[in-house]
């Protein structure tokens, strides 16, 4: 307790008031100088008049110096330099495609506050003149705090882009003055670029204009002279590019023009790292983070670009100089987190730290003042409570120009306190994270036939078992509410709809999600749940339709909060009352059934009745024979049999892969879809026709055009499926005569079964009330959407009357009532906004995930997306980086989520008898540098 206090509050030894001075000596257990990767263990930084005077292990400290000792556990690094940000620039770009004279520094407010950046250790930021133009203007570098001049560079050179962001430049229109009848109002002049080639053409025209050539009509009278001046001064060209083709085009153009280039964004730079290195061009790499929001649906096509976190490692391996920055989908304050994520692929921590300190300073031309700790440089420093890029490390203090610019203690003071069968597999690792907080070190598990057979420090090895060794293992992660499997649909499902009918064994997208670590998804409709919407828990990458379903139905979703506050909870209360009566009827029935004694069988009477019935049936058959024969004779040629129905589901097998057609026949016009991994990696939408018994359909798959010509015979479809000119014989059997989306299931009369005399009558299963009854019995879950604290308390009280502990969804103000709801709810699924700030001060940061978890209430993460479920691990990592305990986050991804959804009998932990959903890691879970190496679902490895 004492040591914690000493660490959190630095020891300050101040000089007497009469000897007040601008000399400060900072001490810490570790100091990263960055330049040369030098690290001091137990050093001192001497600061005078805002500059570093000396740094080392044996620095002589003047008697009048103010000493600030952060203790042996503290780490000091240079202030972080954000090579990109959303600060400063105007959202309105210039009207011209190229406006080199637009200065970002003209839009900088020297008296503005950048607390979100300061709280995360960022002391210098790049501000852009604008976005979305070929040449947007000139960027600048400023400090996020300080008393003196905060401008480090009034101009860092030109800022532009040839990527998609610059291809939406509107046409230029300048009305003539005066506008007369004979002159008119003029016309809109289209502007480049629209393509990569168009961008290069425009850049070539601008260079011609800068040399005194023509082009003023397209780019205005000032573009040429300003460009000429910048070129003569040797200004760099910071150009945005995403795809490898765009990057190569810029390298070729600027290499030919002999102009200094800086690549910006560069998501595809890893693929052309060698070419970049050969050209000697630095890169400002935008790490593809998307935090504090729903998962990203990056696209299901082969060419769609999914986030890649090893680009920095590939650039480093090729010898490219690069800086790391955050994209528009993340805050600039997430810069350190972006650097930590970039360590995937082998990037060292020292190189990642350099990429957010010295390297951006060098690229932006301000390394003479910031970016490293050395004598003569500005005393811009960050004090951390752990390794610079550690998963749980946070900022203790931020110093700018030798003065304390921010510390959490100052902020608090200002704001106030407030399965299928598989061979046996043995996994042996240094750390086995069971999922409920227990860690076996070393640890091992045995899995076979889709189940975990044994867990311990050492396990048995059956004959023929495959042994896999690694650094760490953990259970597969759970997306507590997502939409993977809806294929873009926004349809709302009634309680009577069987969600398993829309599921298919995993395709390429599902497998990619699993390889990202998410093995179980709670599938829910995108629509508002209203008074009741079903969900299904399933494994998207599962290979067997029956085994992939974890619970159907799983949790019931309802909505408590309404726009009209007085109406909040009305529909839920009505449903609870009906469900309670329904439960009582079942309890009464079960009690009577338990007390009922079946009557003895009446064998003789039954035999006599059977004989009489047989005789009657025989006589009836004799009478009908002649009539049937006559009817058959009356059929004319060509009228032997009407066309059989095609609408429905048809299934078969091709090379061991499941083949399924869903077809809907509308008067000879066929529409539907086909799924088969042997023909396409994604769902193929089909259209075609039917002529008598012949069906012809066609669609576009991942490997090209897919066509099928099939003949209908009884309950089978036989024929060929052709992909890329290669035909395959298929045989399909009809498994359903309903089309899930377009056709309404026909209402069938229930079969009447004669019950023994006196047997109690069953109340029957009501699909709308049965999930409620199961929840009241403790066998199911209810997820209720509720927001405000008063509504949360009302909701929890109402559910308690019926013995239900609900899962709160959204629950924005749950942290305010944790003491009243603890032990009365199953858990909380929060929104994606991990941290909030005080509306009064703007500085008091709250991590709602951490506050609820610290109160002993389980939490879970959800994607609210389809393939965006793959972002669940990043969401958890981000929450940890902002203060959530790593153990709490791991449970939220696994065991806590499973218990909340009542599926902990199948998934969520590594325990005997549970499903063999296992992740093999190259480091500890929730370490930003850890990658998932291998994944098993139901004991089968996902490749």
Secondary structure, DSSP 8 states (H G I E B T S, - for coil): -HHHHHHHS-EEE---GGG--SEEEEEEEEEE--GGG-EEEEEEEEEETTEEEEEESS----TT-EEEE--TT-EEEE-EEES--SSS--SS--SSSB-TT-BGGGG--TT---HHHHTTTEEEEEE-S-SSSSEEEE-EEEESS-SS--EEES---EEEE-SGGGTT---B----SS--TTT-S---B--S-SSHHHHHHHHHHHHHHHTT-S-HHHH-TTHHHHHHHHHHTT--EEEEE-SHHHHHHHHHHHHHHT--EEEEE-TTGGGGHHHHHHHT-EEEEEE----SS------SSTTS----S-HHHHHHHHT--EEEEE-TTS-GGGHHHHHHHTTTTS--HHHHHHTTTHHHHHHHT-TTTSSS--TTSB--EEEESS-TT-TT--EEEEEETTEEEEEHHHHHHHH---------EEEEEEEEE-SSS-EESSEEEEEETTEEEEEESS----TT-EEEEEEEEEE-EEEEEE-TTSTT------TTS-GGGG--S--HHHHHHHHTTEEEEEE--SS--TT-EEEEEE-TT-SSHHHHEEEEEEEEEEE---SSGGGTTHHHHHHHHHHHHHHHHHHHHHHHHHH-------HHHHHHHHHHHHHHHHHHHHHHHHHHHHHHHH--TT-S-------EEEEEEETTEEEEEEEEEETTEEEEEEE-TTT-SS-EEEEEEEETTEEEEEEEETTEEEEEEEEEETTEEEEEEEETTEEEEEEEEEEES--TTTS-------------TT--------HHHHHHHHHHTTSS-EEEEE-SHHHHHHHHHHHHTTT---EEEE-TTGGGGHHHHTTTSSEEEE-S--EEE-TTTS--EEEHHHHHHHTT--EE----SSGGGGGHHHHHHHHHHTT--HHHHHHHHTHHHHHHTT-TTTSSS--TTSB--EEEESS-TT-TT--EEEEEETTEE--
